[in-house]
Amino acid sequence: MATKGNGRYGRDVLAGDWRRPVRKAIREVPLERDLVVEDADEAFCGAVVAWDRAAVTLEDRHGRRRVFDLAPAGFLVDGEPVTLVRPSASPRGPLRSASGSVAVPDARARTARESRIYVEGAHDAELVEKVWGHDLRVEGVAVEFLEGIDDLPSIVADFSPGPGRRLGVLVDHLVPGSKETRIAERVRGEHVLVVGHPYVDVWQAVRPDAVGVRAWPEVPRGVPWKEGIVRALGWRMETGEAWRRILGSVRTYADLEPALLGRVEELIDFVTGPHPDEPR
């Protein structure tokens, strides 16, 4: 017969309070910007945007913010209870803006250049501002919107581009044979750069997984595109509210499609870069 204690067969599994479940240690997770967490009551999910000694501020995909105490096991990460803690040291390396460029802390907006970037509509301008706003303020580049491309030739003529006064234009649905492509060909020049993405609307330039959908739906011809998207996704909201939901899901350049990223970067380089015939 085995002896008690650490004998041949080990400790008696019935010894002690065997009905009490073993408590798992709660993992500590250092706070960092854009870390997505839920509060322990599963009532609010958002990305970390700020924190102090005792509390953390979360922002959800609609842009709403709430402040929570940094309580033990007060949050969930991928469904796992965790304790959020302040990082022990500042992260190494330079701070990055939403576009991935090196951020300039406390930078004051540069006096606006004469060069400009035009985009097709208000949604395009809001998306560019959210991701590249820091970069554009540092460079002193203003972004304006056209409210459609039909008036682009007259806008370019009124702008009078030339040395030191460049115009960059971002166009939706710039594909071979489209109306947009024909208009763009009329205005391109040494001091005018027109680039575009292949999407019907800038909404599609946001990656579907960032918005929480598998893919952007196909909208039948004859159906207003934005209304068709909202209906196909089953969202019970107006298009303006739908856009706020989409824009709120964008945190960094990683939430955008490469077909838009490259074109915006190209425009910024064009309007800020040196030219042999322009004063430095």
CORPEKA-V124317 format. One record per pair of residues at least 24 apart in sequence whose ideal C-beta (glycine too) atoms are under 6 Angstrom apart, sorted by sequence separation. I is the first residue (numbers start at 1). J is the second residue. If there is no record, write none. Layout:
i: (I;I)
j: (J;J)
This chain:
i: (121;201;166;167;168;169;171;200;116;117;118;119;120;113;173;109;112;113;118;39;111;162;172;110;112;161;107;149;152;156;161;99;98;99;153;40;101;104;149;153;152;211;39;99;156;97;37;38;211;210;37;206;203;206;210;26;29;207;114;115;116;117;118;119;205;120;205;29;31;26;27;28;29;30;31;205;26;28;30;197;197;197;195;195;127;193;124;123;168;168;168;166;163;164;163;123;130;126;131;141;139;117;100;98;99;115;62;63;62;61;61;34)
j: (145;225;191;192;193;194;196;225;142;143;144;145;146;140;200;137;140;141;146;68;140;191;201;140;142;191;138;180;183;187;192;131;131;132;186;74;135;138;183;187;187;246;75;135;192;134;75;76;249;249;77;246;246;250;255;73;77;255;165;166;167;168;169;170;256;172;257;82;84;81;82;83;84;85;86;260;83;85;87;259;260;263;263;266;202;270;202;202;267;270;271;271;277;278;278;243;250;247;253;271;272;267;253;252;253;271;245;248;248;248;249;251)
